[in-house]
Amino acid sequence: MPDILVVKSTAFLPHEKMRAVLDNLMTQKEAGVILLPPYLEAQIVPEDIEIKISDGNGECVLIPSEDF
């Protein structure tokens, strides 16, 4: 399994906002769980990382790494 996290943005974000998102993702990666906002999609996920996303109701949904 790869040792890199690849995330795709489905929305245009200004440079400052994208930098803030990147900093937040790097901090969350250290904890081993990443909460993605609805406009980000995980493309490649390391085995030691859990990805959580928000559903349409704002609830967190656990997505196993094997799905990526």
Kinemage of the C-alpha trace (Angstrom):
@kinemage 1
@onewidth
@group {chain A} dominant
@subgroup {mainchain}
@vectorlist {calphas} color= white
{ca met a 1} P 0.000 0.000 0.000
{ca pro a 2} L 1.277 3.498 -0.742
{ca asp a 3} L 2.739 5.763 1.907
{ca ile a 4} L 1.207 8.879 0.383
{ca leu a 5} L -2.175 10.534 0.784
{ca val a 6} L -3.664 11.953 -2.411
{ca val a 7} L -6.728 14.185 -2.104
{ca lys a 8} L -8.660 15.799 -4.953
{ca ser a 9} L -10.600 19.035 -4.582
{ca thr a 10} L -13.913 19.203 -6.428
{ca ala a 11} L -14.160 22.954 -5.835
{ca phe a 12} L -11.959 25.894 -6.730
{ca leu a 13} L -10.248 27.253 -3.623
{ca pro a 14} L -8.133 30.400 -3.358
{ca his a 15} L -4.453 29.762 -2.604
{ca glu a 16} L -4.784 30.824 1.047
{ca lys a 17} L -7.748 28.491 1.639
{ca met a 18} L -5.958 25.577 -0.087
{ca arg a 19} L -2.864 26.186 2.063
{ca ala a 20} L -5.044 26.133 5.214
{ca val a 21} L -6.666 22.868 4.074
{ca leu a 22} L -3.250 21.322 3.380
{ca asp a 23} L -1.935 22.363 6.806
{ca asn a 24} L -5.046 20.912 8.433
{ca leu a 25} L -4.686 17.609 6.536
{ca met a 26} L -1.037 17.289 7.562
{ca thr a 27} L -1.971 17.851 11.222
{ca gln a 28} L -4.775 15.305 11.028
{ca lys a 29} L -2.504 12.761 9.316
{ca glu a 30} L -0.305 12.722 12.419
{ca ala a 31} L -3.353 11.575 14.420
{ca gly a 32} L -4.150 8.837 11.891
{ca val a 33} L -7.713 10.003 11.171
{ca ile a 34} L -8.609 12.584 8.544
{ca leu a 35} L -11.975 14.305 8.348
{ca leu a 36} L -12.612 15.495 4.806
{ca pro a 37} L -15.074 18.239 3.945
{ca pro a 38} L -17.570 17.401 1.179
{ca tyr a 39} L -15.495 19.179 -1.502
{ca leu a 40} L -12.457 16.895 -1.013
{ca glu a 41} L -12.182 13.306 -2.264
{ca ala a 42} L -9.523 10.828 -1.136
{ca gln a 43} L -7.833 9.233 -4.149
{ca ile a 44} L -4.990 7.252 -2.518
{ca val a 45} L -4.941 6.467 1.211
{ca pro a 46} L -2.159 4.779 3.237
{ca glu a 47} L -3.157 1.751 5.337
{ca asp a 48} L -2.449 3.574 8.600
{ca ile a 49} L -4.943 6.375 7.860
{ca glu a 50} L -8.713 6.355 8.334
{ca ile a 51} L -10.757 8.724 6.205
{ca lys a 52} L -14.019 10.157 7.505
{ca ile a 53} L -16.309 12.227 5.339
{ca ser a 54} L -19.506 14.140 5.947
{ca asp a 55} L -22.723 12.819 4.466
{ca gly a 56} L -25.524 15.103 3.290
{ca asn a 57} L -26.744 15.530 6.876
{ca gly a 58} L -23.351 16.612 8.223
{ca glu a 59} L -22.816 13.260 9.969
{ca cys a 60} L -19.373 11.658 9.821
{ca val a 61} L -19.149 8.404 7.888
{ca leu a 62} L -16.151 6.055 8.239
{ca ile a 63} L -14.698 4.993 4.894
{ca pro a 64} L -12.322 1.978 5.128
{ca ser a 65} L -8.968 2.469 3.399
{ca glu a 66} L -9.533 -0.683 1.309
{ca asp a 67} L -12.113 1.262 -0.718
{ca phe a 68} L -9.389 3.476 -2.219
